[in-house]
Amino acid sequence: MAKRGGDTDKKDELPKAKLSRKNLVKSLRLFKYLQGQKYLFGLGMFFLAGTAVVGLIFPIISGKLLSYFGETGISPEKMTEEIKKIGLILLGVLVLQAFFSFGRVSTFTRVTENILSGLRKDAFKKLIQMPMGFFSKNQVAELSSRMATDINVISEAFTISIAEIIRQLIVGFGGIGVLIYYTNWKVAMWFLMIIPPITILAIVFGKKIRKYSKDYQEKIAQSNVVVGEALTGISNVKTFTNEKYEIGKYSSIVTDIRNFGIKYGLMRGTFFAFIMIFVFGSIFFILLKMFLLKSEGELSAEAFGIFIMVSSFVAASLAGIPEQLASIQRALGATDRVFELIDGTNEEIDLEFTRDNKEAAVASEIEFSNVNFHYPTRPDFKVLHNISLKANAGETIALVGPSGSGKSTIASMVLRFYDPVDGTIKLNGKNTKDFELSKLRNQMAIVPQDVILFAGSIRENISYGKPNASLEEIREAARKANALDFIESFPEKFDTIVGERGIQLSGGQRQRIAIARAVLKNPSILILDEATSSLDSESERLVQEALDKLMEGRTSIVIAHRLSTIRNADKIIVLEKGMVVENGTHDELIKNEDGLYRSLCRLQYDLAKA
């Protein structure tokens, strides 16, 4: 379905939490991020209270100004003098209000930014250390939302909503006290009995109208999708002579839009009628009562003016509270989601670990013993069944088999992205679970089929294998990866920006950057996950040459679909449905007439011949 823009719609879709004591107490965790800013927060509360109090003084004084419209007992000169005096006082009040408002906004903004800075750092620190199983269960878009949208919602609540709701409550209830004190109690009673309930009904009615408007726009968006799909696929429509079908589909949606639009129109008409009768009628009724009291001498002109001004401020404050409460509910929901991430169980990664890439890599022995595995998201589907295999130090072993046979899963388990459900994986005779993750993974490098580069320069992407590498080291790694020639052909050379995900480079160039990165890391174990399967012949030749150099003196695990690239492997492990079905060299396996490896080779040979 087509998406439509609008901040309001996006806010409405955010999860809300109830304004319960439990949720409010949980949200207090945010204040631990104040980092010595408690006095600044207190100063902000002082400015906030000052804003609200001054906000009440203004309508009282301006209400007295209105009283001069009905005042006839003083001379024009005296009236002019009094009006100028009140005008100067109002000007002073406005300056004071501006001072308090600036103080409130600036202090709360500083406090909020300190809170959000710590929250963002903790959230990303936790996120980047989460295990691969976590990312298989959570979509990247949803996680990015927690890092961006949710934290922005929290920011809005702290900088605007909480301060506004406190200010509005002070103005609202303080204003009611002012009405009772300065005006006739009967007027205040009518106001309290009529205006707040009418305001609440108007807000509820307005939310209903907004929901209808949102649903109406969604239906229009659906009709636009039908039009877009029909016109984009017009060749298919005409080929299959489905013009009548598309017309019927669009007509059905348009009819639905018409019927819903009529209902929406009736709702809007009812809302306008409600406003005219109840809202304006209530205001007129109160004004009428006030004029009657004035005519009977029970209400002074000054009290009348104060009531008009203060009641306007009170009504506006009461009307704004529901929206601010909704914003706080969204913030509570966002806080829950962010702390759910921060409280998650992450991998035990040593963030103080320092790489040492200077020494020559020493090849390592890898052994799988009776390994069984299923992914956390699918416990009912076993991916690996009793896998046992061994790669001696310095050997190249190849994993082959149909798609879904478990080849990439085995590579992921070597890197300890996942641990076995049963069985053990050993590195040089030691269980990989007994290694510190940082030290274990520092011995390994992977060159995947789909290389993802970061949206920086070529230099930054290669040095990802060794962040403190010199330019000379980076150049040497690029040379070994057969990448130096194409890099130096660019005007910016190593400072060339590769674009998002490396989009500015070809597939073969991205692969060679990934190989250079692995060269610079200088691993003892190398994992090649179908590194040449998607390349043209020339790119494959250059990449394969670079890989052959990289594999020298290292223990290598090669996942390959193109079986011609693994003929010289020391050992070939043939997998099918998560089980090892064959094991041997190319020459040994090709002799097995009924073997899966021979069948795969024959199939690829026939395809290549065709």
C-alpha positions as CSV (number, residue, x, y, z in Angstrom):
1,M,0.0,0.0,0.0
2,A,1.2,3.5,-0.8
3,K,2.5,5.5,2.1
4,R,1.5,9.0,2.6
5,G,3.4,11.7,4.4
6,G,2.6,13.8,7.4
7,D,4.1,14.1,10.8
8,T,0.7,13.8,12.5
9,D,0.0,10.5,10.8
10,K,3.5,9.2,11.8
11,K,3.0,10.3,15.4
12,D,-0.5,8.6,15.5
13,E,1.1,5.3,14.5
14,L,3.7,5.3,17.2
15,P,3.0,3.0,20.2
16,K,1.5,4.6,23.2
17,A,1.8,3.6,26.9
18,K,-0.8,4.2,29.6
19,L,-0.2,7.0,32.0
20,S,0.1,4.6,34.9
21,R,2.3,5.0,37.9
22,K,4.4,2.0,36.8
23,N,5.1,3.5,33.4
24,L,5.9,6.9,34.9
25,V,8.3,5.4,37.4
26,K,10.0,3.4,34.6
27,S,10.5,6.6,32.6
28,L,12.3,8.2,35.6
29,R,15.4,6.1,34.4
30,L,15.9,8.9,31.9
31,F,17.0,11.2,34.7
32,K,20.1,9.2,35.3
33,Y,21.4,10.7,32.1
34,L,21.3,14.2,33.6
35,Q,25.0,13.9,34.4
36,G,25.3,16.6,36.9
37,Q,22.6,18.8,35.3
38,K,20.1,18.5,38.2
39,Y,20.6,22.2,39.1
40,L,20.1,23.2,35.5
41,F,16.9,21.1,35.5
42,G,15.8,22.9,38.7
43,L,16.5,26.3,37.1
44,G,14.3,25.2,34.1
45,M,11.5,24.4,36.5
46,F,11.8,27.8,38.1
47,F,11.6,29.5,34.6
48,L,8.6,27.2,33.8
49,A,6.8,28.3,37.0
50,G,7.6,31.9,36.2
51,T,6.2,31.6,32.7
52,A,2.9,30.2,34.0
53,V,2.5,32.8,36.8
54,V,3.4,35.7,34.5
55,G,1.0,34.1,32.0
56,L,-1.8,34.6,34.5
57,I,-0.8,38.2,35.4
58,F,-1.1,39.3,31.7
59,P,-4.9,38.5,31.3
60,I,-5.7,40.0,34.7
61,I,-4.1,43.3,33.8
62,S,-5.3,43.3,30.2
63,G,-8.8,42.5,31.6
64,K,-8.6,45.6,33.7
65,L,-7.8,47.5,30.5
66,L,-11.0,46.3,29.0
67,S,-13.0,47.7,31.9
68,Y,-12.4,51.2,30.6
69,F,-14.8,50.5,27.7
70,G,-17.6,50.7,30.3
71,E,-16.1,53.2,32.7
72,T,-17.8,56.6,32.7
73,G,-17.0,57.9,36.1
74,I,-13.6,59.4,35.3
75,S,-12.4,62.2,32.9
76,P,-10.9,61.4,29.5
77,E,-7.5,62.8,30.7
78,K,-7.6,60.5,33.8
79,M,-8.6,57.6,31.6
80,T,-5.8,58.2,29.2
81,E,-3.3,58.4,32.0
82,E,-4.6,55.1,33.5
83,I,-4.6,53.3,30.1
84,K,-0.9,54.4,29.4
85,K,0.1,53.2,32.9
86,I,-1.5,49.8,32.3
87,G,0.0,49.7,28.8
88,L,3.5,50.2,30.3
89,I,2.8,47.5,32.9
90,L,1.7,45.1,30.2
91,L,4.8,45.8,28.2
92,G,6.9,45.0,31.3
93,V,4.9,41.8,31.8
94,L,5.6,40.8,28.2
95,V,9.3,41.5,28.6
96,L,9.3,39.4,31.8
97,Q,7.4,36.6,30.0
98,A,9.9,36.7,27.2
99,F,12.7,36.3,29.7
100,F,11.1,33.4,31.5
101,S,10.2,31.7,28.2
102,F,13.7,32.0,26.8
103,G,15.1,30.7,30.1
104,R,12.7,27.8,30.1
105,V,13.3,26.7,26.5
106,S,17.1,27.1,26.6
107,T,17.6,25.3,29.9
108,F,15.1,22.4,29.1
109,T,16.8,22.1,25.7
110,R,20.2,21.7,27.3
111,V,18.9,19.2,29.8
112,T,17.1,17.2,27.2
113,E,20.1,17.2,24.8
114,N,22.3,15.8,27.7
115,I,19.8,13.1,28.4
116,L,19.4,12.2,24.7
117,S,23.1,12.2,24.0
118,G,23.6,9.6,26.8
119,L,20.6,7.6,25.7
120,R,21.7,7.5,22.0
121,K,25.2,6.4,23.0
122,D,23.9,3.6,25.3
123,A,21.3,2.5,22.7
124,F,23.9,2.2,19.9
125,K,26.5,0.7,22.1
126,K,24.0,-2.0,23.1
127,L,22.7,-2.4,19.6
128,I,26.1,-2.9,18.0
129,Q,27.0,-5.7,20.5
130,M,23.8,-7.7,20.1
131,P,24.1,-11.3,18.8
132,M,23.2,-12.2,15.2
133,G,20.1,-14.0,16.5
134,F,18.8,-10.7,17.6
135,F,19.1,-9.2,14.1
136,S,17.4,-12.2,12.6
137,K,14.4,-11.5,14.8
138,N,14.3,-7.7,14.4
139,Q,14.1,-5.7,11.2
140,V,16.7,-3.1,10.5
141,A,14.0,-0.5,9.8
142,E,12.4,-1.1,13.2
143,L,15.8,-0.9,15.0
144,S,16.6,2.3,13.2
145,S,13.3,3.7,14.3
146,R,14.2,3.1,17.9
147,M,17.4,5.0,17.4
148,A,15.9,7.9,15.5
149,T,12.1,8.3,15.7
150,D,11.6,7.0,19.3
151,I,14.4,9.1,20.7
152,N,13.0,12.2,18.8
153,V,9.6,11.5,20.4
154,I,11.3,11.4,23.8
155,S,13.0,14.7,23.0
156,E,9.8,16.4,22.0
157,A,8.1,15.2,25.3
158,F,11.0,16.6,27.4
159,T,11.5,19.9,25.6
160,I,7.9,20.7,24.9
161,S,5.1,18.4,26.2
162,I,6.1,18.0,29.8
163,A,6.8,21.6,30.2
164,E,3.7,22.6,28.4
165,I,1.4,20.4,30.4
166,I,2.8,21.7,33.7
167,R,2.4,25.3,32.4
168,Q,-1.1,24.6,31.2
169,L,-2.2,23.0,34.4
170,I,-0.9,26.0,36.4
171,V,-2.6,28.4,34.0
172,G,-5.8,26.3,33.9
173,F,-6.3,25.8,37.6
174,G,-4.7,29.1,38.6
175,G,-7.0,30.8,36.2
176,I,-10.1,29.2,37.7
177,G,-8.9,30.5,41.1
178,V,-8.6,34.0,39.5
179,L,-12.1,33.8,38.1
180,I,-13.5,32.9,41.4
181,Y,-11.6,35.6,43.2
182,Y,-12.1,38.5,40.8
183,T,-15.5,37.8,39.3
184,N,-18.9,36.8,40.6
185,W,-19.1,33.2,41.8
186,K,-22.1,32.6,39.7
187,V,-20.1,33.3,36.5
188,A,-17.3,31.1,37.6
189,M,-19.8,28.3,38.4
190,W,-21.4,28.6,34.9
191,F,-17.9,28.5,33.3
192,L,-16.9,25.4,35.2
193,M,-20.2,23.6,34.5
194,I,-20.3,24.4,30.8
195,I,-16.9,25.1,29.2
196,P,-14.7,22.1,30.4
197,P,-17.3,19.5,29.5
198,I,-18.0,21.2,26.1
199,T,-14.2,21.4,25.5
200,I,-13.8,17.7,26.2
201,L,-16.6,16.7,23.9
202,A,-15.2,18.9,21.2
203,I,-11.8,17.2,21.6
204,V,-13.3,13.7,21.4
205,F,-15.4,14.7,18.5
206,G,-12.3,16.2,16.8
207,K,-10.3,13.0,17.3
208,K,-13.1,11.1,15.7
209,I,-13.1,13.4,12.7
210,R,-9.3,13.1,12.4
211,K,-9.6,9.3,12.3
212,Y,-12.2,9.5,9.6
213,S,-9.9,11.9,7.6
214,K,-7.0,9.5,8.0
215,D,-9.1,6.5,6.8
216,Y,-10.4,8.5,3.9
217,Q,-6.9,9.4,2.8
218,E,-5.9,5.8,3.1
219,K,-8.7,4.7,0.8
220,I,-7.6,7.4,-1.7
221,A,-4.0,6.1,-1.5
222,Q,-5.3,2.6,-2.2
223,S,-7.0,3.8,-5.4
224,N,-3.7,5.5,-6.4
225,V,-1.9,2.2,-6.0
226,V,-4.3,0.5,-8.4
227,V,-3.9,3.3,-11.0
228,G,-0.1,3.2,-10.6
229,E,0.1,-0.6,-10.9
230,A,-2.2,-0.7,-13.9
231,L,-0.3,2.0,-15.8
232,T,3.2,0.6,-14.8
233,G,2.2,-2.8,-15.9
234,I,0.1,-1.7,-18.9
235,S,1.8,-4.1,-21.2
236,N,0.7,-7.0,-19.0
237,V,-2.8,-5.6,-18.8
238,K,-3.1,-5.4,-22.6
239,T,-1.3,-8.8,-23.2
240,F,-3.8,-10.6,-20.9
241,T,-6.7,-8.4,-22.1
242,N,-7.5,-7.5,-18.5
243,E,-8.8,-3.9,-19.1
244,K,-12.2,-4.9,-17.9
245,Y,-10.8,-6.5,-14.8
246,E,-8.7,-3.4,-13.9
247,I,-11.7,-1.0,-14.6
248,G,-13.8,-3.2,-12.2
249,K,-11.2,-3.2,-9.5
250,Y,-10.7,0.6,-9.7
251,S,-14.5,1.2,-9.8
252,S,-15.0,-0.9,-6.7
253,I,-12.5,1.2,-4.8
254,V,-13.9,4.4,-6.1
255,T,-17.4,3.4,-5.0
256,D,-16.1,2.6,-1.6
257,I,-14.4,6.0,-1.4
258,R,-17.6,7.7,-2.4
259,N,-19.6,6.0,0.2
260,F,-17.0,6.6,2.9
261,G,-16.7,10.3,1.7
262,I,-20.4,10.8,2.2
263,K,-20.2,9.4,5.7
264,Y,-17.2,11.5,6.4
265,G,-19.1,14.6,5.1
266,L,-22.0,13.8,7.5
267,M,-19.5,13.5,10.4
268,R,-18.0,16.9,9.5
269,G,-21.4,18.5,9.2
270,T,-22.4,17.2,12.6
271,F,-19.2,18.5,14.1
272,F,-19.7,22.0,12.6
273,A,-23.3,21.9,13.9
274,F,-22.0,20.9,17.3
275,I,-19.6,23.8,17.3
276,M,-22.2,26.3,16.3
277,I,-24.8,25.2,18.8
278,F,-22.9,24.1,21.9
279,V,-19.6,25.9,21.8
280,F,-20.7,29.3,20.5
281,G,-24.1,28.8,22.2
282,S,-22.3,28.3,25.6
283,I,-20.1,31.4,25.1
284,F,-23.2,33.4,24.2
285,F,-25.1,32.1,27.2
286,I,-22.3,33.0,29.6
287,L,-21.9,36.5,28.1
288,L,-25.7,37.0,28.3
289,K,-25.7,36.0,32.0
290,M,-22.7,38.4,32.6
291,F,-24.5,41.3,30.9
292,L,-27.6,40.6,33.1
293,L,-25.5,40.6,36.2
294,K,-23.8,43.8,35.0
295,S,-27.2,45.4,34.5
296,E,-28.3,44.3,37.9
297,G,-25.1,45.8,39.5
298,E,-23.7,42.4,40.6
299,L,-20.7,42.5,38.2
300,S,-18.3,45.4,37.7
301,A,-16.8,46.4,34.3
302,E,-13.4,45.4,35.6
303,A,-14.5,41.9,36.7
304,F,-16.2,41.5,33.3
305,G,-13.0,42.4,31.4
306,I,-10.9,40.1,33.7
307,F,-13.3,37.3,33.1
308,I,-13.2,37.6,29.3
309,M,-9.4,37.6,29.2
310,V,-8.7,35.0,31.9
311,S,-11.4,32.6,30.7
312,S,-9.9,32.7,27.2
313,F,-6.5,31.7,28.6
314,V,-8.0,29.0,30.8
315,A,-10.1,27.5,27.9
316,A,-7.0,27.4,25.6
317,S,-4.9,25.7,28.3
318,L,-7.5,23.1,29.1
319,A,-8.0,22.4,25.3
320,G,-4.2,21.9,24.9
321,I,-3.8,19.3,27.7
322,P,-5.2,16.2,25.8
323,E,-2.7,16.7,23.0
324,Q,0.2,17.1,25.4
325,L,-0.9,14.0,27.3
326,A,-1.0,12.1,24.0
327,S,2.5,13.2,23.3
328,I,3.6,12.1,26.8
329,Q,2.0,8.7,26.2
330,R,3.9,8.4,22.9
331,A,7.1,9.3,24.8
332,L,6.4,6.6,27.4
333,G,5.9,4.0,24.7
334,A,9.1,5.2,23.0
335,T,11.0,5.1,26.3
336,D,9.8,1.5,26.8
337,R,11.1,0.5,23.4
338,V,14.5,2.1,23.8
339,F,15.1,0.7,27.3
340,E,13.9,-2.7,26.0
341,L,16.8,-2.5,23.6
342,I,19.3,-1.2,26.3
343,D,18.3,-3.9,28.7
344,G,18.7,-6.7,26.1
345,T,21.3,-9.5,26.4
346,N,24.3,-8.6,24.3
347,E,27.4,-10.6,23.3
348,E,30.3,-10.5,25.7
349,I,32.6,-8.2,23.6
350,D,35.7,-6.6,25.1
351,L,35.5,-3.0,23.9
352,E,39.0,-2.4,25.3
353,F,40.5,-5.1,23.1
354,T,43.3,-3.8,20.9
355,R,44.1,-5.5,17.6
356,D,47.7,-6.7,16.9
357,N,48.0,-7.2,13.1
358,K,51.8,-6.8,13.0
359,E,52.8,-10.4,13.6
360,A,52.5,-12.9,10.8
361,A,49.3,-14.9,11.0
362,V,49.6,-18.5,12.2
363,A,47.2,-20.9,10.5
364,S,44.7,-22.5,12.9
365,E,43.0,-25.9,13.1
366,I,39.2,-25.9,13.1
367,E,37.1,-28.9,14.1
368,F,33.3,-29.5,14.2
369,S,32.3,-32.5,16.4
370,N,28.7,-33.7,16.1
371,V,27.2,-30.2,15.7
372,N,23.5,-29.8,15.5
373,F,21.9,-26.4,15.0
374,H,18.6,-24.6,14.4
375,Y,18.1,-20.8,14.1
376,P,16.5,-19.1,17.1
377,T,13.6,-17.9,15.1
378,R,12.8,-21.4,13.8
379,P,13.5,-24.0,16.6
380,D,11.3,-26.6,14.8
381,F,13.6,-26.6,11.7
382,K,17.0,-28.2,12.2
383,V,19.6,-26.7,9.8
384,L,22.6,-28.8,10.7
385,H,22.4,-32.5,11.6
386,N,25.4,-34.1,13.4
387,I,28.0,-32.3,11.4
388,S,31.6,-33.4,11.9
389,L,34.5,-32.0,9.9
390,K,38.1,-30.9,10.3
391,A,40.3,-28.3,8.7
392,N,44.0,-28.8,9.6
393,A,46.2,-25.8,10.0
394,G,46.9,-24.2,6.6
395,E,44.4,-26.4,4.7
396,T,41.8,-25.1,2.3
397,I,38.5,-26.9,2.7
398,A,35.5,-26.3,0.4
399,L,31.9,-26.6,1.3
400,V,29.6,-27.5,-1.6
401,G,26.0,-28.5,-2.0
402,P,22.6,-27.3,-3.1
403,S,21.1,-24.1,-1.7
404,G,19.9,-24.5,1.8
405,S,22.2,-27.3,2.6
406,G,23.9,-25.4,5.5
407,K,27.1,-24.1,3.9
408,S,26.8,-20.4,5.0
409,T,25.5,-21.5,8.4
410,I,28.7,-23.4,9.1
411,A,30.7,-20.3,8.1
412,S,28.6,-18.2,10.5
413,M,29.3,-20.7,13.3
414,V,33.0,-20.5,12.8
415,L,32.7,-16.8,13.5
416,R,30.5,-17.6,16.5
417,F,27.6,-15.6,15.1
418,Y,25.7,-18.6,16.4
419,D,26.6,-21.4,18.8
420,P,25.7,-25.1,18.3
421,V,22.6,-26.5,19.9
422,D,24.6,-29.7,20.4
423,G,28.2,-30.6,19.8
424,T,31.3,-28.5,19.9
425,I,33.4,-26.4,17.6
426,K,37.1,-26.2,18.4
427,L,39.9,-23.9,17.4
428,N,43.4,-25.4,17.9
429,G,41.8,-28.0,20.2
430,K,40.0,-25.4,22.4
431,N,36.2,-24.9,22.5
432,T,35.4,-21.6,20.7
433,K,33.0,-20.8,23.5
434,D,36.0,-20.6,25.8
435,F,37.6,-17.8,23.7
436,E,36.9,-14.1,24.2
437,L,34.8,-13.1,21.2
438,S,37.0,-10.2,20.3
439,K,40.1,-12.3,20.3
440,L,38.4,-15.2,18.4
441,R,37.1,-13.0,15.6
442,N,40.3,-11.0,15.4
443,Q,41.9,-14.2,14.0
444,M,39.3,-14.4,11.2
445,A,38.3,-12.5,8.1
446,I,35.4,-13.1,5.6
447,V,35.0,-12.1,2.0
448,P,31.3,-12.5,1.2
449,Q,29.4,-12.8,-2.0
450,D,27.5,-9.6,-1.5
451,V,30.2,-7.1,-0.3
452,I,28.8,-4.2,1.7
453,L,31.0,-1.2,1.8
454,F,30.5,1.8,4.0
455,A,29.6,5.1,2.4
456,G,33.1,6.7,2.9
457,S,36.3,6.6,0.9
458,I,38.2,3.6,-0.5
459,R,40.9,4.3,2.1
460,E,38.4,4.1,5.0
461,N,36.9,0.9,3.7
462,I,40.2,-0.9,3.3
463,S,41.5,0.3,6.7
464,Y,38.4,-1.2,8.3
465,G,40.6,-4.3,8.6
466,K,43.1,-2.3,10.6
467,P,41.9,1.2,11.6
468,N,45.4,2.5,12.5
469,A,47.0,1.4,9.2
470,S,49.3,3.8,7.3
471,L,48.7,4.7,3.7
472,E,51.6,2.6,2.6
473,E,50.1,-0.5,4.4
474,I,46.8,0.2,2.7
475,R,48.5,0.5,-0.7
476,E,50.3,-2.8,-0.2
477,A,47.0,-4.5,0.8
478,A,45.3,-3.0,-2.4
479,R,48.2,-4.3,-4.5
480,K,47.9,-7.8,-3.1
481,A,44.2,-7.7,-3.8
482,N,44.7,-6.7,-7.5
483,A,42.9,-3.4,-6.6
484,L,45.7,-0.9,-6.9
485,D,45.5,-0.3,-10.6
486,F,41.8,0.6,-10.7
487,I,42.1,2.6,-7.5
488,E,44.9,4.8,-8.9
489,S,42.9,5.3,-12.1
490,F,40.4,7.4,-10.1
491,P,41.2,11.1,-9.8
492,E,40.8,11.0,-6.0
493,K,42.6,7.7,-5.8
494,F,42.3,6.3,-2.2
495,D,40.1,9.2,-1.2
496,T,37.5,8.3,-3.8
497,I,34.0,8.1,-2.2
498,V,32.4,4.7,-2.9
499,G,28.8,5.8,-2.2
500,E,26.2,4.1,-0.1
501,R,26.9,0.3,0.1
502,G,29.7,0.9,-2.5
503,I,27.3,1.7,-5.3
504,Q,29.9,3.8,-7.2
505,L,32.1,0.7,-7.7
506,S,31.5,-2.4,-9.9
507,G,31.0,-5.8,-8.3
508,G,34.5,-7.0,-9.1
509,Q,36.0,-3.7,-7.6
510,R,33.9,-4.1,-4.4
511,Q,35.2,-7.7,-4.1
512,R,38.8,-6.6,-4.4
513,I,38.3,-3.9,-1.8
514,A,36.9,-6.5,0.5
515,I,39.9,-8.7,-0.2
516,A,42.3,-5.8,0.5
517,R,40.5,-5.3,3.8
518,A,41.0,-9.0,4.7
519,V,44.7,-8.7,3.6
520,L,45.2,-5.8,6.0
521,K,43.6,-7.6,8.8
522,N,46.1,-10.5,8.3
523,P,43.8,-13.3,9.7
524,S,44.8,-16.9,10.4
525,I,41.4,-18.1,9.3
526,L,39.9,-17.0,6.0
527,I,36.2,-17.5,5.1
528,L,35.2,-17.1,1.4
529,D,31.5,-17.1,0.9
530,E,30.9,-17.6,-2.8
531,A,33.2,-14.6,-3.4
532,T,33.3,-15.0,-7.2
533,S,29.9,-16.4,-8.0
534,S,28.3,-13.1,-9.3
535,L,31.2,-11.8,-11.3
536,D,32.0,-11.7,-15.1
537,S,34.9,-13.8,-16.4
538,E,37.5,-11.0,-16.3
539,S,36.5,-9.8,-12.8
540,E,36.5,-13.4,-11.6
541,R,40.0,-14.0,-12.9
542,L,41.4,-10.9,-11.1
543,V,39.5,-11.7,-7.9
544,Q,40.5,-15.4,-7.9
545,E,44.2,-14.4,-8.4
546,A,43.9,-12.1,-5.3
547,L,42.1,-14.8,-3.3
548,D,44.8,-17.4,-4.2
549,K,47.5,-15.0,-2.8
550,L,45.4,-14.3,0.3
551,M,44.9,-18.0,1.1
552,E,48.6,-18.8,1.2
553,G,49.6,-19.9,4.6
554,R,46.1,-19.6,6.1
555,T,43.4,-22.0,7.0
556,S,40.6,-21.3,4.5
557,I,37.0,-22.2,4.3
558,V,35.6,-21.8,0.8
559,I,31.9,-21.8,0.0
560,A,31.5,-22.1,-3.7
561,H,28.8,-22.7,-6.4
562,R,31.3,-22.6,-9.2
563,L,33.0,-26.0,-8.6
564,S,35.9,-25.1,-11.0
565,T,37.3,-22.7,-8.4
566,I,37.8,-25.4,-5.7
567,R,39.4,-28.3,-7.7
568,N,42.7,-27.7,-5.8
569,A,41.1,-27.6,-2.3
570,D,42.8,-30.0,0.2
571,K,39.4,-31.3,1.2
572,I,35.9,-30.9,-0.2
573,I,32.9,-31.3,2.2
574,V,29.6,-32.1,0.3
575,L,26.5,-31.1,2.2
576,E,22.9,-32.0,1.6
577,K,19.9,-31.0,3.8
578,G,22.3,-30.1,6.6
579,M,24.2,-33.4,6.6
580,V,27.7,-34.3,5.3
581,V,27.1,-36.8,2.5
582,E,30.6,-36.9,1.0
583,N,34.1,-35.9,2.0
584,G,37.4,-36.0,0.0
585,T,39.5,-34.3,-2.7
586,H,38.2,-33.5,-6.1
587,D,39.9,-36.5,-7.7
588,E,38.4,-38.8,-5.1
589,L,34.9,-37.5,-5.2
590,I,34.6,-37.3,-9.0
591,K,35.2,-41.0,-9.2
592,N,32.0,-41.8,-7.3
593,E,29.5,-42.5,-10.0
594,D,26.5,-42.1,-7.7
595,G,27.9,-39.2,-5.6
596,L,26.2,-35.8,-5.3
597,Y,29.5,-34.0,-6.1
598,R,29.9,-35.8,-9.4
599,S,26.3,-35.0,-10.2
600,L,26.8,-31.3,-9.4
601,C,30.0,-31.2,-11.5
602,R,28.3,-32.8,-14.5
603,L,25.4,-30.4,-14.2
604,Q,27.7,-27.4,-14.2
605,Y,29.7,-28.8,-17.1
606,D,26.6,-29.4,-19.2
607,L,25.4,-25.8,-18.4
608,A,28.8,-24.4,-19.4
609,K,28.8,-26.5,-22.6
610,A,25.3,-25.3,-23.4
